[in-house]
């Protein structure tokens, strides 16, 4: 019905949200994961156990939240993404993991 009415594909599945208060450890295959922080930062992430890494900067939502999306929708079940946070003046000091299920 929605597709017929609006001519699009309909709504996408909502993203999983990671925050300091809600630290998820896994997500469903094909779904996006957004990291929500209280201050600007760069996420450094790796899908190959840190053999290589990439970075994603947060975007200021103007709602006192800074959000970045990790490219989890390309991961297959069982795959693990490692990531950490670099703020303007410091590192988070630990790594996080997200497992695709």
MOPAC internal coordinates of N, CA, C and O (Angstrom, degrees):
PM7 1SCF
backbone

  N    0.0000 0     0.00 0     0.00 0    0    0    0
  C    1.4434 1     0.00 0     0.00 0    1    0    0
  C    1.5331 1   110.91 1     0.00 0    2    1    0
  O    1.2310 1   120.41 1   132.22 1    3    2    1
  N    1.3315 1   116.82 1   -47.78 1    3    2    1
  C    1.4654 1   119.85 1  -179.99 1    5    3    2
  C    1.5244 1   109.82 1   -63.09 1    6    5    3
  O    1.2310 1   120.86 1   136.18 1    7    6    5
  N    1.3240 1   115.96 1   -43.82 1    7    6    5
  C    1.4622 1   119.60 1  -179.30 1    9    7    6
  C    1.5217 1   110.26 1   -60.91 1   10    9    7
  O    1.2310 1   120.53 1   137.79 1   11   10    9
  N    1.3288 1   116.59 1   -42.21 1   11   10    9
  C    1.4567 1   119.90 1   178.96 1   13   11   10
  C    1.5251 1   110.96 1   -64.65 1   14   13   11
  O    1.2310 1   120.55 1   136.48 1   15   14   13
  N    1.3108 1   116.55 1   -43.52 1   15   14   13
  C    1.4606 1   120.84 1  -175.93 1   17   15   14
  C    1.5197 1   112.23 1   -68.82 1   18   17   15
  O    1.2310 1   120.25 1   135.03 1   19   18   17
  N    1.3246 1   117.12 1   -44.97 1   19   18   17
  C    1.4577 1   120.26 1  -172.97 1   21   19   18
  C    1.5256 1   114.02 1  -106.66 1   22   21   19
  O    1.2310 1   120.05 1   173.08 1   23   22   21
  N    1.3115 1   117.51 1    -6.92 1   23   22   21
  C    1.4511 1   120.84 1   175.99 1   25   23   22
  C    1.5149 1   115.36 1    74.88 1   26   25   23
  O    1.2310 1   119.97 1  -171.13 1   27   26   25
  N    1.3240 1   117.66 1     8.87 1   27   26   25
  C    1.4594 1   121.20 1  -179.18 1   29   27   26
  C    1.5026 1   111.39 1  -109.48 1   30   29   27
  O    1.2310 1   121.77 1    10.07 1   31   30   29
  N    1.3082 1   114.21 1  -169.93 1   31   30   29
  C    1.4538 1   121.30 1  -178.94 1   33   31   30
  C    1.5209 1   112.37 1   -86.82 1   34   33   31
  O    1.2310 1   119.71 1  -179.35 1   35   34   33
  N    1.3162 1   118.16 1     0.65 1   35   34   33
  C    1.4594 1   119.24 1  -176.14 1   37   35   34
  C    1.5144 1   110.24 1    85.42 1   38   37   35
  O    1.2310 1   120.35 1     8.04 1   39   38   37
  N    1.2842 1   116.94 1  -171.96 1   39   38   37
  C    1.4584 1   122.00 1  -177.44 1   41   39   38
  C    1.5228 1   111.21 1   -79.20 1   42   41   39
  O    1.2310 1   121.04 1   -36.31 1   43   42   41
  N    1.3199 1   115.62 1   143.69 1   43   42   41
  C    1.4594 1   121.28 1   172.96 1   45   43   42
  C    1.5206 1   108.17 1   -81.91 1   46   45   43
  O    1.2310 1   120.94 1   -20.46 1   47   46   45
  N    1.3082 1   115.80 1   159.54 1   47   46   45
  C    1.4612 1   119.85 1   175.01 1   49   47   46
  C    1.5210 1   108.58 1   -61.42 1   50   49   47
  O    1.2310 1   119.75 1   -39.88 1   51   50   49
  N    1.3243 1   118.07 1   140.12 1   51   50   49
  C    1.4678 1   119.18 1   179.38 1   53   51   50
  C    1.5285 1   111.00 1   -65.89 1   54   53   51
  O    1.2310 1   121.40 1   -26.76 1   55   54   53
  N    1.3110 1   114.93 1   153.24 1   55   54   53
  C    1.4639 1   120.84 1   179.23 1   57   55   54
  C    1.5223 1   110.36 1   -75.23 1   58   57   55
  O    1.2310 1   120.80 1   -29.43 1   59   58   57
  N    1.3251 1   116.07 1   150.57 1   59   58   57
  C    1.4593 1   120.91 1   167.86 1   61   59   58
  C    1.5224 1   105.95 1   -76.61 1   62   61   59
  O    1.2310 1   120.14 1   -35.47 1   63   62   61
  N    1.3286 1   117.34 1   144.53 1   63   62   61
  C    1.4615 1   121.07 1  -178.92 1   65   63   62
  C    1.5188 1   109.56 1  -119.25 1   66   65   63
  O    1.2310 1   121.34 1   -53.85 1   67   66   65
  N    1.3302 1   115.05 1   126.15 1   67   66   65
  C    1.4607 1   122.37 1   173.79 1   69   67   66
  C    1.5176 1   106.99 1  -101.93 1   70   69   67
  O    1.2310 1   120.26 1   -45.88 1   71   70   69
  N    1.3338 1   117.11 1   134.12 1   71   70   69
  C    1.4657 1   121.97 1   172.80 1   73   71   70
  C    1.5215 1   107.75 1  -144.68 1   74   73   71
  O    1.2310 1   120.34 1   -11.41 1   75   74   73
  N    1.3190 1   116.95 1   168.59 1   75   74   73
  C    1.4659 1   120.35 1   179.13 1   77   75   74
  C    1.5236 1   110.80 1   -58.35 1   78   77   75
  O    1.2310 1   120.29 1   146.35 1   79   78   77
  N    1.3147 1   117.04 1   -33.65 1   79   78   77
  C    1.4638 1   121.28 1  -179.64 1   81   79   78
  C    1.5258 1   112.81 1   -84.36 1   82   81   79
  O    1.2310 1   120.12 1   163.88 1   83   82   81
  N    1.3295 1   117.38 1   -16.12 1   83   82   81
  C    1.4706 1   121.82 1  -176.66 1   85   83   82
  C    1.5340 1   108.10 1  -140.35 1   86   85   83
  O    1.2310 1   120.83 1  -100.65 1   87   86   85
  N    1.3186 1   116.02 1    79.35 1   87   86   85
  C    1.4603 1   121.88 1  -175.06 1   89   87   86
  C    1.5237 1   110.54 1   -89.26 1   90   89   87
  O    1.2310 1   121.00 1   -87.06 1   91   90   89
  N    1.3197 1   115.69 1    92.94 1   91   90   89
  C    1.4607 1   119.78 1   178.95 1   93   91   90
  C    1.5265 1   109.20 1   -72.64 1   94   93   91
  O    1.2310 1   120.90 1   -25.24 1   95   94   93
  N    1.3212 1   115.89 1   154.76 1   95   94   93
  C    1.4631 1   121.33 1  -178.95 1   97   95   94
  C    1.5262 1   112.21 1  -119.96 1   98   97   95
  O    1.2310 1   120.54 1   168.96 1   99   98   97
  N    1.3426 1   116.57 1   -11.04 1   99   98   97
  C    1.4595 1   119.88 1   179.98 1  101   99   98
  C    1.5264 1   109.45 1  -148.67 1  102  101   99
  O    1.2310 1   121.44 1   -14.39 1  103  102  101
  N    1.3258 1   114.86 1   165.61 1  103  102  101
  C    1.4607 1   121.17 1  -179.25 1  105  103  102
  C    1.5206 1   108.25 1  -153.77 1  106  105  103
  O    1.2310 1   120.51 1   -19.19 1  107  106  105
  N    1.3163 1   116.63 1   160.81 1  107  106  105
  C    1.4557 1   121.56 1  -179.89 1  109  107  106
  C    1.5275 1   110.34 1   -78.63 1  110  109  107
  O    1.2310 1   120.90 1   -37.45 1  111  110  109
  N    1.3216 1   115.88 1   142.55 1  111  110  109
  C    1.4635 1   121.41 1   178.34 1  113  111  110
  C    1.5259 1   110.21 1   -54.61 1  114  113  111
  O    1.2310 1   121.12 1   -41.19 1  115  114  113
  N    1.3216 1   115.46 1   138.81 1  115  114  113
  C    1.4529 1   121.25 1   178.04 1  117  115  114
  C    1.5169 1   114.64 1    86.82 1  118  117  115
  O    1.2310 1   120.30 1   173.42 1  119  118  117
  N    1.3119 1   117.04 1    -6.58 1  119  118  117
  C    1.4686 1   120.65 1  -177.17 1  121  119  118
  C    1.5226 1   110.87 1   -97.98 1  122  121  119
  O    1.2310 1   120.98 1   -25.85 1  123  122  121
  N    1.2977 1   115.74 1   154.15 1  123  122  121
  C    1.4557 1   122.89 1   178.28 1  125  123  122
  C    1.5237 1   109.88 1   -88.00 1  126  125  123
  O    1.2310 1   120.80 1   -26.13 1  127  126  125
  N    1.3320 1   116.07 1   153.87 1  127  126  125
  C    1.4686 1   122.08 1   173.83 1  129  127  126
  C    1.5236 1   107.44 1  -126.78 1  130  129  127
  O    1.2310 1   121.07 1   -53.78 1  131  130  129
  N    1.3224 1   115.56 1   126.22 1  131  130  129
  C    1.4648 1   121.39 1   176.71 1  133  131  130
  C    1.5171 1   108.70 1  -110.73 1  134  133  131
  O    1.2310 1   121.19 1   -43.42 1  135  134  133
  N    1.3214 1   115.32 1   136.58 1  135  134  133
  C    1.4638 1   121.97 1   177.97 1  137  135  134
  C    1.5196 1   107.35 1  -102.74 1  138  137  135
  O    1.2310 1   121.31 1   -54.54 1  139  138  137
  N    1.3184 1   115.10 1   125.46 1  139  138  137
  C    1.4617 1   122.42 1  -176.01 1  141  139  138
  C    1.5262 1   108.98 1  -112.12 1  142  141  139
  O    1.2310 1   120.35 1   -58.17 1  143  142  141
  N    1.3289 1   116.94 1   121.83 1  143  142  141
  C    1.4637 1   122.13 1  -176.56 1  145  143  142
  C    1.5263 1   110.79 1  -125.81 1  146  145  143
  O    1.2310 1   120.91 1   -18.12 1  147  146  145
  N    1.3183 1   115.86 1   161.88 1  147  146  145
  C    1.4633 1   121.34 1  -179.10 1  149  147  146
  C    1.5227 1   112.72 1   -85.82 1  150  149  147
  O    1.2310 1   120.00 1   168.36 1  151  150  149
  N    1.3344 1   117.61 1   -11.64 1  151  150  149
  C    1.4645 1   120.45 1  -179.29 1  153  151  150
  C    1.5243 1   109.74 1  -145.22 1  154  153  151
  O    1.2310 1   120.13 1   -18.00 1  155  154  153
  N    1.3243 1   117.35 1   162.00 1  155  154  153
  C    1.4659 1   120.22 1  -179.76 1  157  155  154
  C    1.5276 1   111.12 1   -59.78 1  158  157  155
  O    1.2310 1   121.19 1   -34.86 1  159  158  157
  N    1.3315 1   115.33 1   145.14 1  159  158  157
  C    1.4627 1   119.81 1  -179.34 1  161  159  158
  C    1.5226 1   109.83 1  -162.64 1  162  161  159
  O    1.2310 1   121.81 1    -9.51 1  163  162  161
  N    1.3210 1   114.13 1   170.49 1  163  162  161
  C    1.4588 1   122.20 1   171.88 1  165  163  162
  C    1.5186 1   107.18 1  -119.10 1  166  165  163
  O    1.2310 1   120.63 1   -48.21 1  167  166  165
  N    1.3264 1   116.40 1   131.79 1  167  166  165
  C    1.4631 1   120.90 1   175.26 1  169  167  166
  C    1.5207 1   107.44 1   -92.59 1  170  169  167
  O    1.2310 1   120.53 1   -52.27 1  171  170  169
  N    1.3081 1   116.59 1   127.73 1  171  170  169
  C    1.4618 1   121.56 1   174.00 1  173  171  170
  C    1.5154 1   105.74 1  -105.66 1  174  173  171
  O    1.2310 1   120.35 1   -57.88 1  175  174  173
  N    1.3413 1   116.95 1   122.12 1  175  174  173
  C    1.4563 1   120.53 1  -174.56 1  177  175  174
  C    1.5247 1   111.68 1  -133.88 1  178  177  175
  O    1.2310 1   122.11 1   -22.45 1  179  178  177
  N    1.3402 1   113.56 1   157.55 1  179  178  177
  C    1.4577 1   121.07 1  -179.11 1  181  179  178
  C    1.5223 1   109.56 1  -145.02 1  182  181  179
  O    1.2310 1   120.95 1   -42.01 1  183  182  181
  N    1.3133 1   115.78 1   137.99 1  183  182  181
  C    1.4630 1   121.11 1   175.81 1  185  183  182
  C    1.5246 1   111.09 1  -105.59 1  186  185  183
  O    1.2310 1   120.00 1  -173.11 1  187  186  185
  N    1.3515 1   117.60 1     6.89 1  187  186  185
  C    1.4654 1   121.06 1  -179.02 1  189  187  186
  C    1.5358 1   111.65 1  -133.47 1  190  189  187
  O    1.2310 1   120.95 1  -138.07 1  191  190  189
  N    1.3167 1   115.79 1    41.93 1  191  190  189
  C    1.4713 1   123.14 1   176.92 1  193  191  190
  C    1.5257 1   112.51 1    56.52 1  194  193  191
  O    1.2310 1   120.11 1  -138.82 1  195  194  193
  N    1.3057 1   117.40 1    41.18 1  195  194  193
  C    1.4646 1   125.86 1   175.36 1  197  195  194
  C    1.5310 1   114.28 1    73.45 1  198  197  195
  O    1.2310 1   119.42 1  -168.46 1  199  198  197
  N    1.3389 1   118.72 1    11.54 1  199  198  197
  C    1.4673 1   119.30 1   173.70 1  201  199  198
  C    1.5336 1   108.86 1   -63.04 1  202  201  199
  O    1.2310 1   120.86 1   142.76 1  203  202  201
  N    1.3194 1   115.97 1   -37.24 1  203  202  201
  C    1.4650 1   123.41 1   172.64 1  205  203  202
  C    1.5197 1   106.94 1  -137.68 1  206  205  203
  O    1.2310 1   120.78 1   -16.79 1  207  206  205
  N    1.3162 1   116.12 1   163.21 1  207  206  205
  C    1.4670 1   119.10 1   176.52 1  209  207  206
  C    1.5253 1   110.20 1  -148.44 1  210  209  207
  O    1.2310 1   121.61 1   -17.01 1  211  210  209
  N    1.2969 1   114.52 1   162.99 1  211  210  209
  C    1.4654 1   123.04 1   174.62 1  213  211  210
  C    1.5126 1   107.58 1  -133.67 1  214  213  211
  O    1.2310 1   121.18 1    -9.84 1  215  214  213
  N    1.3233 1   115.36 1   170.16 1  215  214  213
  C    1.4588 1   119.51 1  -179.60 1  217  215  214
  C    1.5254 1   110.62 1  -131.05 1  218  217  215
  O    1.2310 1   121.24 1   -33.81 1  219  218  217
  N    1.3199 1   115.23 1   146.19 1  219  218  217
  C    1.4648 1   122.92 1   176.34 1  221  219  218
  C    1.5210 1   107.84 1  -131.93 1  222  221  219
  O    1.2310 1   120.67 1   -53.21 1  223  222  221
  N    1.3108 1   116.32 1   126.79 1  223  222  221
  C    1.4673 1   120.27 1   179.38 1  225  223  222
  C    1.5219 1   110.48 1   -89.18 1  226  225  223
  O    1.2310 1   121.65 1   -32.15 1  227  226  225
  N    1.3134 1   114.45 1   147.85 1  227  226  225
  C    1.4596 1   118.63 1   176.39 1  229  227  226
  C    1.5283 1   109.63 1   -75.75 1  230  229  227
  O    1.2310 1   121.53 1   -21.82 1  231  230  229
  N    1.3125 1   114.67 1   158.18 1  231  230  229
  C    1.4592 1   123.03 1   176.36 1  233  231  230
  C    1.5199 1   107.62 1  -114.76 1  234  233  231
  O    1.2310 1   120.33 1   -44.97 1  235  234  233
  N    1.3075 1   116.98 1   135.03 1  235  234  233
  C    1.4625 1   122.38 1   178.02 1  237  235  234
  C    1.5237 1   108.61 1   -74.40 1  238  237  235
  O    1.2310 1   120.42 1   -60.98 1  239  238  237
  N    1.3214 1   116.80 1   119.02 1  239  238  237
  C    1.4623 1   121.04 1  -179.60 1  241  239  238
  C    1.5183 1   112.42 1   -82.77 1  242  241  239
  O    1.2310 1   119.58 1   173.53 1  243  242  241
  N    1.3082 1   118.40 1    -6.47 1  243  242  241
  C    1.4732 1   126.61 1  -174.06 1  245  243  242
  C    1.5262 1   112.07 1    66.95 1  246  245  243
  O    1.2310 1   120.40 1  -166.04 1  247  246  245
  N    1.3124 1   116.84 1    13.96 1  247  246  245
  C    1.4700 1   122.50 1   177.55 1  249  247  246
  C    1.5234 1   109.87 1  -117.39 1  250  249  247
  O    1.2310 1   120.45 1  -150.09 1  251  250  249
  N    1.3319 1   116.74 1    29.91 1  251  250  249
  C    1.4639 1   123.06 1  -175.40 1  253  251  250
  C    1.5210 1   112.01 1    61.70 1  254  253  251
  O    1.2310 1   120.41 1  -152.04 1  255  254  253
  N    1.3217 1   116.82 1    27.96 1  255  254  253
  C    1.4601 1   122.89 1   176.34 1  257  255  254
  C    1.5208 1   108.90 1  -132.17 1  258  257  255
  O    1.2310 1   121.43 1   -35.20 1  259  258  257
  N    1.3113 1   114.87 1   144.80 1  259  258  257
  C    1.4568 1   121.91 1   176.43 1  261  259  258
  C    1.5229 1   106.32 1  -123.04 1  262  261  259
  O    1.2310 1   120.39 1   -53.30 1  263  262  261
  N    1.3282 1   116.86 1   126.70 1  263  262  261
  C    1.4598 1   121.60 1  -170.50 1  265  263  262
  C    1.5239 1   110.75 1  -127.19 1  266  265  263
  O    1.2310 1   121.28 1   -40.54 1  267  266  265
  N    1.3252 1   115.16 1   139.46 1  267  266  265
  C    1.4684 1   122.17 1   172.28 1  269  267  266
  C    1.5208 1   107.63 1  -134.62 1  270  269  267
  O    1.2310 1   121.11 1   -32.79 1  271  270  269
  N    1.3108 1   115.48 1   147.21 1  271  270  269
  C    1.4605 1   120.29 1   178.62 1  273  271  270
  C    1.5217 1   109.43 1  -104.41 1  274  273  271
  O    1.2310 1   120.90 1   -50.26 1  275  274  273
  N    1.3295 1   115.88 1   129.74 1  275  274  273
  C    1.4630 1   120.89 1   173.48 1  277  275  274
  C    1.5277 1   107.52 1   -87.19 1  278  277  275
  O    1.2310 1   118.85 1   -38.09 1  279  278  277
  N    1.3322 1   119.79 1   141.91 1  279  278  277
  C    1.4620 1   122.22 1  -175.29 1  281  279  278
  C    1.5324 1   112.72 1   -78.93 1  282  281  279
  O    1.2310 1   120.87 1  -122.75 1  283  282  281
  N    1.2957 1   115.94 1    57.25 1  283  282  281
  C    1.4635 1   121.15 1  -175.21 1  285  283  282
  C    1.5226 1   113.51 1   -75.33 1  286  285  283
  O    1.2310 1   119.24 1   160.51 1  287  286  285
  N    1.3243 1   119.06 1   -19.49 1  287  286  285
  C    1.4611 1   120.83 1  -176.51 1  289  287  286
  C    1.5252 1   112.51 1   -65.41 1  290  289  287
  O    1.2310 1   119.87 1   165.87 1  291  290  289
  N    1.3252 1   117.85 1   -14.13 1  291  290  289
  C    1.4706 1   120.71 1   178.74 1  293  291  290
  C    1.5286 1   112.38 1   -90.66 1  294  293  291
  O    1.2310 1   120.21 1   174.84 1  295  294  293
  N    1.3279 1   117.21 1    -5.16 1  295  294  293
  C    1.4662 1   120.89 1  -175.57 1  297  295  294
  C    1.5260 1   111.87 1   -84.23 1  298  297  295
  O    1.2310 1   121.18 1   -30.60 1  299  298  297
  N    1.3195 1   115.35 1   149.40 1  299  298  297
  C    1.4716 1   122.25 1   178.01 1  301  299  298
  C    1.5269 1   109.50 1   -98.75 1  302  301  299
  O    1.2310 1   120.02 1   -23.40 1  303  302  301
  N    1.3355 1   117.57 1   156.60 1  303  302  301
  C    1.4721 1   120.05 1   178.34 1  305  303  302
  C    1.5289 1   111.43 1   -53.38 1  306  305  303
  O    1.2310 1   121.20 1   -44.59 1  307  306  305
  N    1.3139 1   115.31 1   135.41 1  307  306  305
  C    1.4571 1   122.36 1  -178.99 1  309  307  306
  C    1.5209 1   113.61 1    95.03 1  310  309  307
  O    1.2310 1   120.16 1   161.20 1  311  310  309
  N    1.3281 1   117.30 1   -18.80 1  311  310  309
  C    1.4681 1   121.04 1   179.51 1  313  311  310
  C    1.5272 1   110.00 1   -72.04 1  314  313  311
  O    1.2310 1   121.25 1   -30.08 1  315  314  313
  N    1.3306 1   115.22 1   149.92 1  315  314  313
  C    1.4651 1   121.16 1  -179.05 1  317  315  314
  C    1.5228 1   109.09 1  -123.61 1  318  317  315
  O    1.2310 1   120.62 1   -46.06 1  319  318  317
  N    1.3173 1   116.41 1   133.94 1  319  318  317
  C    1.4587 1   122.23 1   173.19 1  321  319  318
  C    1.5196 1   107.97 1  -106.68 1  322  321  319
  O    1.2310 1   120.99 1   -48.95 1  323  322  321
  N    1.3235 1   115.72 1   131.05 1  323  322  321
  C    1.4616 1   122.28 1   176.39 1  325  323  322
  C    1.5227 1   106.82 1  -103.32 1  326  325  323
  O    1.2310 1   120.21 1   -39.48 1  327  326  325
  N    1.3236 1   117.20 1   140.52 1  327  326  325
  C    1.4577 1   118.91 1   179.23 1  329  327  326
  C    1.5199 1   111.44 1  -156.24 1  330  329  327
  O    1.2310 1   121.42 1   -20.37 1  331  330  329
  N    1.3235 1   114.88 1   159.63 1  331  330  329
  C    1.4546 1   121.65 1   177.00 1  333  331  330
  C    1.5203 1   108.69 1  -145.10 1  334  333  331
  O    1.2310 1   120.86 1    -5.80 1  335  334  333
  N    1.3200 1   115.96 1   174.20 1  335  334  333
  C    1.4660 1   121.26 1  -175.00 1  337  335  334
  C    1.5262 1   109.83 1  -120.13 1  338  337  335
  O    1.2310 1   120.97 1   -47.91 1  339  338  337
  N    1.3217 1   115.76 1   132.09 1  339  338  337
  C    1.4622 1   121.40 1   173.59 1  341  339  338
  C    1.5268 1   108.15 1  -118.00 1  342  341  339
  O    1.2310 1   121.20 1   -66.91 1  343  342  341
  N    1.3304 1   115.31 1   113.09 1  343  342  341
  C    1.4608 1   121.27 1   176.37 1  345  343  342
  C    1.5269 1   108.11 1   -85.02 1  346  345  343
  O    1.2310 1   119.77 1    -4.14 1  347  346  345
  N    1.3024 1   118.04 1   175.86 1  347  346  345
  C    1.4689 1   121.83 1  -177.66 1  349  347  346
  C    1.5254 1   112.36 1   -58.26 1  350  349  347
  O    1.2310 1   120.31 1   145.79 1  351  350  349
  N    1.3385 1   117.01 1   -34.21 1  351  350  349
  C    1.4636 1   120.24 1  -173.85 1  353  351  350
  C    1.5265 1   115.04 1  -121.17 1  354  353  351
  O    1.2310 1   120.11 1  -174.53 1  355  354  353
  N    1.3397 1   117.39 1     5.47 1  355  354  353
  C    1.4657 1   118.56 1  -176.68 1  357  355  354
  C    1.5345 1   110.89 1  -168.15 1  358  357  355
  O    1.2310 1   121.72 1   -17.83 1  359  358  357
  N    1.3371 1   114.32 1   162.17 1  359  358  357
  C    1.4635 1   121.57 1   171.38 1  361  359  358
  C    1.5231 1   108.46 1   -92.96 1  362  361  359
  O    1.2310 1   120.53 1   -23.64 1  363  362  361
  N    1.3053 1   116.60 1   156.36 1  363  362  361
  C    1.4638 1   121.25 1   176.31 1  365  363  362
  C    1.5252 1   110.72 1   -62.63 1  366  365  363
  O    1.2310 1   120.40 1   145.79 1  367  366  365
  N    1.3340 1   116.84 1   -34.21 1  367  366  365
  C    1.4584 1   120.16 1   177.31 1  369  367  366
  C    1.5149 1   114.04 1    93.57 1  370  369  367
  O    1.2310 1   120.44 1  -173.62 1  371  370  369
  N    1.3224 1   116.76 1     6.38 1  371  370  369
  C    1.4676 1   120.43 1   175.45 1  373  371  370
  C    1.5193 1   109.23 1  -158.01 1  374  373  371
  O    1.2310 1   121.46 1   -18.48 1  375  374  373
  N    1.3239 1   114.80 1   161.52 1  375  374  373
  C    1.4564 1   121.72 1   177.61 1  377  375  374
  C    1.5167 1   109.67 1  -101.81 1  378  377  375
  O    1.2310 1   121.38 1   -25.14 1  379  378  377
  N    1.3196 1   114.97 1   154.86 1  379  378  377
  C    1.4571 1   122.47 1   176.30 1  381  379  378
  C    1.5229 1   107.71 1  -120.98 1  382  381  379
  O    1.2310 1   120.39 1   -20.42 1  383  382  381
  N    1.3211 1   116.85 1   159.58 1  383  382  381
  C    1.4610 1   120.82 1   175.71 1  385  383  382
  C    1.5212 1   109.60 1  -130.75 1  386  385  383
  O    1.2310 1   121.59 1   -31.45 1  387  386  385
  N    1.3222 1   114.56 1   148.55 1  387  386  385
  C    1.4587 1   122.71 1   173.05 1  389  387  386
  C    1.5217 1   106.93 1  -129.96 1  390  389  387
  O    1.2310 1   120.55 1   -54.84 1  391  390  389
  N    1.3134 1   116.56 1   125.16 1  391  390  389
  C    1.4599 1   121.71 1  -179.47 1  393  391  390
  C    1.5214 1   109.64 1  -107.39 1  394  393  391
  O    1.2310 1   120.91 1   -50.26 1  395  394  393
  N    1.3201 1   115.86 1   129.74 1  395  394  393
  C    1.4591 1   121.77 1   177.68 1  397  395  394
  C    1.5267 1   108.50 1   -79.45 1  398  397  395
  O    1.2310 1   120.65 1   -50.49 1  399  398  397
  N    1.3310 1   116.36 1   129.51 1  399  398  397
  C    1.4706 1   119.72 1   178.48 1  401  399  398
  C    1.5083 1   111.32 1  -120.77 1  402  401  399
  O    1.2310 1   120.10 1   180.00 1  403  402  401

